[in-house]
Amino acid sequence: MSKELQEKLNELEKGLKLLSRDRKVVLPHHKTFDLIDEMLTTVKELKTKESGQ
């Protein structure tokens, strides 16, 4: 697995932990929406890169 892919997966994991039941604090709605947007962008980038190979 490439270093870039590992970093992207770590970003997604971190975001999911912030949204999970195990989180330490509840995020405000606007931060939640921003985080989801960032995660969707990361997924889109990974899909684009994978389809280009």
C-alpha positions in Angstrom: 0.0 0.0 0.0 1.4 3.4 -1.0 2.2 6.0 1.6 -0.3 8.4 0.1 -3.1 5.9 0.3 -2.2 5.0 3.9 -2.4 8.8 4.8 -5.8 9.2 3.1 -7.1 6.1 4.9 -5.8 7.5 8.2 -7.6 10.8 7.5 -10.9 9.0 6.9 -10.4 6.9 10.0 -9.8 10.0 12.1 -12.9 11.7 10.7 -15.1 8.6 11.3 -13.8 8.5 14.9 -14.9 12.1 15.4 -18.4 11.2 14.2 -18.6 7.9 16.1 -20.3 7.0 19.4 -16.9 6.8 21.0 -16.1 10.5 20.4 -15.1 12.6 23.4 -17.1 15.7 22.4 -20.1 16.4 20.1 -19.2 18.5 17.1 -21.3 21.5 16.2 -23.5 21.0 13.1 -21.4 23.2 10.8 -18.2 21.4 11.8 -19.9 18.0 11.3 -20.9 19.1 7.8 -17.4 20.4 7.0 -15.9 17.1 8.2 -18.2 15.0 6.1 -17.5 17.2 3.0 -13.7 16.7 3.6 -14.2 13.0 3.9 -16.3 12.8 0.7 -13.6 14.8 -1.1 -11.0 12.3 0.1 -13.1 9.3 -1.1 -13.6 11.0 -4.5 -9.8 11.6 -4.8 -9.1 8.0 -4.0 -11.7 6.7 -6.5 -10.4 9.0 -9.2 -6.8 7.9 -8.6 -7.8 4.3 -8.5 -9.7 4.5 -11.8 -6.8 6.2 -13.4 -4.4 3.4 -12.8 
